[in-house]
Amino acid sequence: SKTTTKSQKKNTVANLKEPINVPDNNQLDVPALEASVKCKNIIALKVIAKRK
């Protein structure tokens, strides 16, 4: 039996700061996710650089 229900998955997504769109076939858009993470990392690095 599956331990995760659809409502649990929705709660998990809702708990993230930014919602990740999960299509009905449950395949995440990995390239888009990686791009957004890279973008956030670049912004974070710029902020850290400014603090020094």
Z-matrix of the N, CA and C atoms (Angstrom, degrees):
N
C 1 1.473
C 2 1.527 1 110.62
N 3 1.312 2 115.62 1 145.94
C 4 1.467 3 119.92 2 -179.97
C 5 1.525 4 109.81 3 -76.85
N 6 1.333 5 115.37 4 133.59
C 7 1.467 6 118.92 5 -177.78
C 8 1.525 7 111.45 6 -85.59
N 9 1.329 8 117.28 7 -28.34
C 10 1.467 9 119.43 8 -179.22
C 11 1.524 10 109.98 9 -96.67
N 12 1.308 11 115.42 10 128.91
C 13 1.458 12 120.74 11 176.68
C 14 1.520 13 108.65 12 -97.55
N 15 1.308 14 116.00 13 169.50
C 16 1.467 15 119.86 14 179.20
C 17 1.514 16 111.16 15 -62.66
N 18 1.342 17 116.60 16 -36.94
C 19 1.465 18 119.55 17 -179.38
C 20 1.526 19 110.11 18 -66.62
N 21 1.332 20 117.46 19 -37.08
C 22 1.463 21 120.31 20 178.19
C 23 1.528 22 110.12 21 -65.40
N 24 1.321 23 116.62 22 -40.47
C 25 1.461 24 120.30 23 178.39
C 26 1.527 25 110.05 24 -62.59
N 27 1.331 26 116.49 25 -42.17
C 28 1.465 27 120.47 26 178.90
C 29 1.517 28 110.37 27 -62.36
N 30 1.337 29 116.54 28 -40.63
C 31 1.457 30 120.55 29 178.72
C 32 1.528 31 110.88 30 -63.83
N 33 1.328 32 116.12 31 -41.30
C 34 1.461 33 120.13 32 179.57
C 35 1.525 34 110.13 33 -61.04
N 36 1.331 35 116.25 34 -45.72
C 37 1.463 36 120.61 35 179.37
C 38 1.528 37 110.09 36 -64.18
N 39 1.334 38 116.49 37 -39.68
C 40 1.459 39 120.87 38 -178.65
C 41 1.526 40 111.16 39 -66.65
N 42 1.330 41 116.52 40 -29.27
C 43 1.465 42 120.17 41 -179.45
C 44 1.526 43 112.36 42 -72.44
N 45 1.324 44 117.18 43 -20.80
C 46 1.468 45 119.61 44 177.53
C 47 1.524 46 109.16 45 -72.06
N 48 1.333 47 115.92 46 150.29
C 49 1.463 48 119.88 47 -179.12
C 50 1.522 49 110.59 48 -61.45
N 51 1.322 50 116.21 49 -41.19
C 52 1.462 51 119.89 50 177.61
C 53 1.515 52 108.11 51 -118.32
N 54 1.319 53 117.98 52 130.24
C 55 1.456 54 119.60 53 -179.40
C 56 1.531 55 111.96 54 -66.08
N 57 1.296 56 115.45 55 138.23
C 58 1.464 57 120.70 56 174.15
C 59 1.518 58 106.45 57 -102.86
N 60 1.326 59 116.20 58 126.37
C 61 1.455 60 119.65 59 -178.48
C 62 1.528 61 109.70 60 -75.70
N 63 1.316 62 116.14 61 114.96
C 64 1.460 63 120.89 62 177.56
C 65 1.521 64 108.24 63 -105.11
N 66 1.325 65 117.63 64 113.72
C 67 1.462 66 120.34 65 179.41
C 68 1.528 67 110.50 66 -63.60
N 69 1.328 68 115.90 67 168.73
C 70 1.461 69 120.38 68 -177.76
C 71 1.528 70 112.21 69 -61.56
N 72 1.334 71 116.47 70 -27.15
C 73 1.464 72 118.73 71 -179.95
C 74 1.535 73 111.65 72 -84.83
N 75 1.337 74 116.49 73 6.51
C 76 1.466 75 123.09 74 175.78
C 77 1.526 76 113.74 75 61.10
N 78 1.319 77 117.92 76 25.79
C 79 1.462 78 120.45 77 175.61
C 80 1.525 79 108.27 78 -101.38
N 81 1.319 80 115.76 79 114.89
C 82 1.459 81 120.32 80 178.81
C 83 1.521 82 110.42 81 -72.93
N 84 1.311 83 115.32 82 147.94
C 85 1.464 84 120.60 83 175.86
C 86 1.524 85 107.35 84 -81.11
N 87 1.329 86 115.97 85 86.33
C 88 1.471 87 120.80 86 -172.30
C 89 1.534 88 112.58 87 -62.31
N 90 1.331 89 119.94 88 -46.30
C 91 1.470 90 118.63 89 178.88
C 92 1.523 91 113.02 90 -57.39
N 93 1.323 92 117.01 91 -40.17
C 94 1.463 93 120.77 92 179.24
C 95 1.521 94 110.23 93 -66.51
N 96 1.331 95 116.65 94 -40.75
C 97 1.468 96 120.93 95 178.06
C 98 1.518 97 110.32 96 -62.26
N 99 1.343 98 116.27 97 -46.84
C 100 1.463 99 120.67 98 -179.07
C 101 1.515 100 110.59 99 -62.06
N 102 1.320 101 116.35 100 -39.62
C 103 1.464 102 120.37 101 179.57
C 104 1.523 103 110.75 102 -63.96
N 105 1.326 104 116.98 103 -42.18
C 106 1.465 105 119.98 104 -178.60
C 107 1.530 106 110.35 105 -68.47
N 108 1.334 107 116.55 106 -36.69
C 109 1.472 108 120.13 107 178.15
C 110 1.523 109 109.71 108 -66.30
N 111 1.329 110 116.75 109 -44.40
C 112 1.467 111 120.26 110 178.81
C 113 1.526 112 110.29 111 -60.20
N 114 1.333 113 116.35 112 -42.51
C 115 1.461 114 121.51 113 179.96
C 116 1.528 115 109.90 114 -60.79
N 117 1.342 116 117.45 115 -45.35
C 118 1.462 117 121.73 116 179.31
C 119 1.523 118 110.77 117 -63.15
N 120 1.347 119 116.48 118 -39.94
C 121 1.459 120 120.45 119 179.89
C 122 1.524 121 110.88 120 -64.00
N 123 1.328 122 116.96 121 -40.78
C 124 1.468 123 121.56 122 178.79
C 125 1.522 124 109.87 123 -63.50
N 126 1.327 125 117.10 124 -43.94
C 127 1.470 126 121.45 125 178.36
C 128 1.530 127 109.46 126 -61.93
N 129 1.330 128 116.66 127 -44.34
C 130 1.466 129 121.01 128 -179.98
C 131 1.525 130 110.45 129 -61.88
N 132 1.314 131 117.24 130 -42.08
C 133 1.467 132 120.97 131 179.58
C 134 1.522 133 110.89 132 -64.03
N 135 1.324 134 116.49 133 -39.47
C 136 1.468 135 120.35 134 178.24
C 137 1.528 136 110.45 135 -64.23
N 138 1.331 137 117.00 136 -41.15
C 139 1.462 138 121.23 137 179.15
C 140 1.525 139 110.18 138 -63.69
N 141 1.343 140 116.33 139 -44.70
C 142 1.467 141 121.01 140 179.58
C 143 1.523 142 109.80 141 -62.66
N 144 1.326 143 116.44 142 -40.86
C 145 1.460 144 120.77 143 -179.39
C 146 1.527 145 111.35 144 -62.39
N 147 1.332 146 115.86 145 -37.85
C 148 1.471 147 120.32 146 180.00
C 149 1.532 148 111.47 147 -67.03
N 150 1.331 149 117.14 148 -31.89
C 151 1.464 150 121.13 149 -176.75
C 152 1.527 151 112.04 150 -70.66
N 153 1.326 152 116.28 151 -28.51
C 154 1.475 153 119.21 152 -176.17
C 155 1.518 154 111.63 153 -68.87
